[in-house]
Amino acid sequence: MVFGINLNGPEYEARLKKPFKPPTVTLKEIHDAVPKHLLKKNPLKSLTYVLRDITFTLLLFKFASRIDPWAETEFGGYVASGLHKSLVKSALWLTYYWFQGLVWAGIFCLGHDAGHGTLFENTKINNAVGFVLHTWLLIPYYAWRSTHHAHHKATASMERDENYVPYTRSEYGLPDEKKATKFDYAEVFEETPLYTLVRMLIMQGFGWWVYLARNQMGSKMYPPGTNHFDPDSPLFKKEQRNSIIISNIALACMASLLMYAGPGLVARYYLVPYLLTNHWIVMFTYLHHSDPTIPHYRKGEWSFLRGAAATVDRPLLGWMGRFFFHNISHDHVAHHFFIKAPFYNGPQITKAIKTVLKDDYNYDSTPSFYALYRSFTNCQFIEEEGDIIFYKNKYGMAAREVEQSAVQEIQKRGWNPDAQDNNIAFPKLD
């Protein structure tokens, strides 16, 4: 609610009004609903997207390099006033920053897809493309690829998921639910709107690097100090350690290249788009899996299907987000069910699985920046107990409850989280 206006999308409001029932659809039904040709890669089309984003980057560099010379000519004599010239010049730089940030977020998405092996048929080509694209953005390709793959294998699992794992009541030092008072919650969560804004800006600007460097909001099964740069980190298997070293060397080379370019060029052309790219990465990954109406599961109730369904599709930035971010927000549910499907078939796959998932398909047309604020302020913690749990807000209240009769009925019919029908033969990391 902003200035008395309810900005929640109707889909979000509909979820609020009904208790949660775990999905009863099977993976076979979902996979049977999607035409097999949509799962096939088109290397030429993939290459076109990669070249498109590289071309955009170069054209935007060229555009930015002309801004100051244009200003010297008073924009061809059309803008003579000093104030007006400064305003036009600033507007052009902001235009460059905005679009370059979008393009580089798209380059991140292409590197992400290369890591999943969905751009090209050849694993080495996929890795080479993803490695170069992510290194340009100072991302440790092989390290992040490893933990992201693990995230897909255990989405929404409290024990095994790798990203945006909720904090528990005890981690905040809150009293037991039956003993906690309004003052207890206020003491931990109450803050001024300005302080909330500052915290959000810190998360959006630097949260990506905090996750890489400290595993912030990562899996709780790793010890303090776990990070994406240590080849001996428990995040990685022994056979992956050489590739982590390669990622680190590549980052060092990229950092050296930026230092060679000099602080002036880096500040002018690279830094602001880079920070905006980090913002978009945090925003869409956070909103995929952090929502008051979406559950997390503990071991007794988790399955691959339930985890994959516990994500949200959002029309982030509308057509612009779909174009630049390569469908990553609009079709993220489909991506979790079909990890090997190319992103450009996402809209058709989403359309197909909606016919099977029905009410278990999560979409939210809430304006994405408001949804970010809503999740940031309402997704505070979860309880230590319960196998299907929802985030609680700063007052200790959950937006939804589980319909226990539905859970009992599913279990009565013999649902087993380890049954083949509820899991998937997950593709190996090449």
Secondary structure, DSSP 8 states (H G I E B T S, - for coil): -BTTB----HHHHHHHTS-B------HHHHHHHS-GGGGS--HHHHHHHHHHHHHHHHHHHHHHHHHHHHHHTHHHHT--SHHHHHHHHHHHHHHHHHHHHHHHHHHHHHHHHHHHT-S-S-HHHHHHHHHHHHHHTT--HHHHHHHHHHHHHTTTBTTT--S----BTGGGT---TTT--HHHHHHHH---HHHHHHHHHHHHHHHHHHHHHH-TTS-TTS-TT--SS-TT-TTS-GGGHHHHHHHHHHHHHHHHHHHHH-HHHIIIIIIHHHHHHHHHHHHHHHHHH--TTS-EE-TTT--HHHHHHS--B--TTHHHHHHHTTTTTTTHHHHHH-TTS-GGGHHHHHHHHHHHHGGGS-B--S-HHHHHHHHHHH--BB-SS-SEE--B-TTS-BS--B-HHHHHHHHHTT--TTSGGGS-------
